[in-house]
Amino acid sequence: MSLQSHTNLNSHPLPKESELSEVHQSCPLCYSTARVKQELVLQESPVVNMKFCTSCRGSYSDRFPNEGYLEKLYNPTHYKSDMLQSNSSTLSYAASIVKYIVSEYSVESNIKIIDYGGSTGALTKTIIQLLARLGYENVQGTIVDFCEERDEGVVNFVNTKNLKDIRLKYNVLIASAVLEHLTDVPQVVKSLLEKSEKSGLFFIRTPFDVPLAKLIPGYKTRWPNHLHDMGPEYLENFLGTYKVNGVVLSSRPSIVESSFSQKPLRTLAAYLLKLPGHLECLTFKKIFNYNGIFWPLVGGWQTVYRVKR
């Protein structure tokens, strides 16, 4: 099983009452008891709602499936794991990450990458390949996931339960399409940041489906796979929420996951919906430096931070 994005091969029943937690009395993303707003009804029987936290500005399901349900949900016979839905999108995201690595570190640097929820390691392996073409010879990666531990040379795989035992410090941290699956986001963020060198780059990519679900009939958030919905307000408040010393280097709509060869209509629609968001980030948002976005119909968000310990 992987923490990464999943493609549903067989529909799985929604959780029953016995498979759900009690209603959260505080925000599971930040532990705040600040006022919350109703966003959506995720399922009607038993009722599960999507709430918006006015403190961290993230959205969360007000009840979580229990461990037994999640184990069945992520059974590999029902789900296949992949970081992204096409090789081209993996390459595109890897190239955007490499751009920041090159701007921060010289070719002589030792680049150490930790990818939480990195599945097969496709993203990290592609980053390493791209860096090698640019002359970076000292690059290694660690994939943390629900996986069998193994060493593949430049990339090694560590099970999530052993994250705390990793002694290396990393200057590139990645959490791509994974935080939305977790019941313990603050703890995972804290653990990842503890693995950072004194200065590092942190790349996060998350879904932002609620605005689309509110507007488009039949559009569903990916509950119960996605427990949270994390748009630009949440990610641009991220450093303050988790008391992280750092700066936002980039904040914009996420890459398109699908490809024209596999899903042409869906891919075209995704590009068209994201375009106004990209234009807003390049113009008004860049000029006036505000959090969030006026055009929220982008489906996902990605942010780059420089963090310091």
GIQUI-V716470 format. One record per residue. RES is the residue in one letter. SS is DSSP state (~ for helix, > for strand, _ for the rest). PHI is phi in whole degrees, -180 to 180 (* if undefined). PSI is psi in whole degrees, 0 to 359 (NA if undefined). Layout:
BEGIN
res ss phi psi
RES SS PHI PSI
RES SS PHI PSI
END
This chain:
BEGIN
res ss phi psi
M _ * 146
S _ -123 155
L _ -82 351
Q _ -76 183
S _ -53 146
H > -129 147
T > -108 123
N > -77 118
L _ -94 330
N _ -136 132
S _ -62 140
H _ -113 135
P _ -60 145
L _ -66 153
P _ -63 141
K _ -86 171
E ~ -53 317
S ~ -70 349
E ~ -105 10
L > -118 150
S _ -74 172
E _ -68 163
V _ -65 133
H _ -64 133
Q _ -93 350
S _ -142 164
C _ -69 123
P _ -73 350
L _ -85 333
C _ -143 357
Y _ 68 12
S _ -76 149
T _ -106 21
A _ -64 167
R _ -58 141
V > -118 158
K > -119 143
Q > -73 130
E > -106 299
L > -147 160
V > -94 117
L > -82 323
Q > -153 153
E > -100 336
S _ -146 105
P _ -71 159
V > -73 130
V > -131 130
N > -113 154
M > -97 124
K > -113 153
F > -112 125
C > -87 124
T _ -79 355
S _ -90 296
C _ -85 346
R _ 70 23
G _ -104 162
S > -110 146
Y > -148 152
S > -75 135
D _ -79 357
R _ -140 142
F _ -107 146
P > -62 149
N _ -79 175
E ~ -61 319
G ~ -62 318
Y ~ -65 316
L ~ -64 324
E ~ -63 319
K ~ -71 321
L ~ -61 319
Y _ -97 19
N _ -60 130
P _ -62 343
T _ -74 342
H _ -105 336
Y > -132 141
K > -110 146
S > -104 140
D _ -157 144
M _ -65 313
L _ -138 172
Q _ -90 358
S _ -154 155
N ~ -63 325
S ~ -67 323
S ~ -72 324
T ~ -61 314
L ~ -63 319
S ~ -63 314
Y ~ -68 320
A ~ -60 317
A ~ -63 323
S ~ -68 326
I ~ -69 317
V ~ -59 323
K ~ -56 318
Y ~ -75 324
I ~ -62 315
V ~ -64 325
S ~ -74 340
E ~ -103 332
Y _ -131 141
S _ -79 168
V _ -66 340
E _ -83 351
S _ -70 153
N _ -90 111
I > -98 121
K > -121 121
I > -110 132
I > -119 125
D > -118 103
Y > -81 123
G _ 78 32
G _ -81 5
S _ 55 239
T _ -78 353
G _ 85 11
A ~ -58 317
L ~ -66 310
T ~ -65 319
K ~ -63 321
T ~ -67 320
I ~ -59 315
I ~ -63 319
Q ~ -63 316
L ~ -66 320
L ~ -66 322
A ~ -61 322
R ~ -65 336
L _ -95 5
G _ 97 5
Y _ -82 112
E _ -102 339
N _ -106 76
V > -131 132
Q > -140 154
G > -130 149
T > -125 125
I > -102 125
V > -111 120
D > -162 178
F _ -78 87
C _ -145 167
E _ -77 129
E _ -72 135
R > -161 162
D > -119 120
E _ -110 31
G _ 90 257
V _ -76 346
V > -128 130
N > -122 155
F > -114 130
V > -125 135
N > -70 146
T ~ -56 327
K ~ -66 343
N ~ -107 13
L ~ -55 318
K ~ -64 339
D ~ -88 352
I _ -68 128
R _ -98 341
L _ -66 155
K _ -112 141
Y > -118 146
N > -105 0
V > -134 117
L > -114 134
I > -130 132
A > -135 85
S > -106 119
A _ 54 46
V _ -133 324
L ~ -59 328
E ~ -67 344
H ~ -90 348
L _ -93 143
T _ -88 351
D _ -132 52
V ~ -54 310
P ~ -58 321
Q ~ -68 319
V ~ -66 317
V ~ -59 315
K ~ -61 315
S ~ -64 319
L ~ -64 314
L ~ -65 331
E ~ -68 341
K _ -90 0
S > -79 146
E > -68 180
K > -57 329
S > -139 134
G > -155 173
L > -106 137
F > -125 120
F > -111 125
I > -128 136
R > -132 131
T > -140 161
P > -78 154
F > -142 71
D _ -95 339
V ~ -57 314
P ~ -58 322
L ~ -69 320
A ~ -66 328
K ~ -72 330
L ~ -97 320
I _ -101 117
P _ -57 131
G _ 87 349
Y _ -76 129
K _ -117 143
T _ -71 164
R _ -92 43
W _ -69 141
P _ -93 8
N _ -66 316
H _ -98 118
L _ -90 343
H > -135 160
D > -131 122
M _ -129 95
G _ -92 195
P ~ -63 326
E ~ -63 315
Y ~ -63 312
L ~ -71 329
E ~ -82 346
N _ -98 0
F ~ -54 313
L ~ -63 318
G ~ -70 320
T ~ -59 316
Y _ -103 15
K _ 55 51
V _ -103 133
N > -82 113
G > 177 185
V > -137 153
V > -85 122
L > -92 328
S > -157 142
S > -150 116
R > -160 169
P > -57 146
S _ -73 165
I _ -64 159
V _ -79 125
E _ -79 325
S _ -87 175
S _ -126 158
F _ -66 328
S _ -69 328
Q _ -94 314
K _ -138 76
P ~ -60 315
L ~ -69 316
R ~ -63 319
T ~ -66 317
L ~ -62 315
A ~ -61 320
A ~ -63 315
Y ~ -63 318
L ~ -67 322
L ~ -72 325
K ~ -78 335
L ~ -55 310
P ~ -59 325
G ~ -65 317
H ~ -63 317
L ~ -64 321
E ~ -63 319
C ~ -66 327
L ~ -81 343
T _ -119 268
F ~ -59 315
K ~ -66 323
K ~ -69 322
I ~ -74 314
F ~ -98 351
N _ 53 53
Y _ -104 157
N _ -83 151
G _ 82 192
I _ -153 143
F _ -78 331
W _ -103 96
P _ -91 1
L _ -86 59
V _ -114 346
G > 81 341
G > -174 164
W > -141 148
Q > -137 140
T > -137 146
V > -120 132
Y > -122 147
R > -100 117
V > -111 150
K > -132 144
R _ -106 NA
END
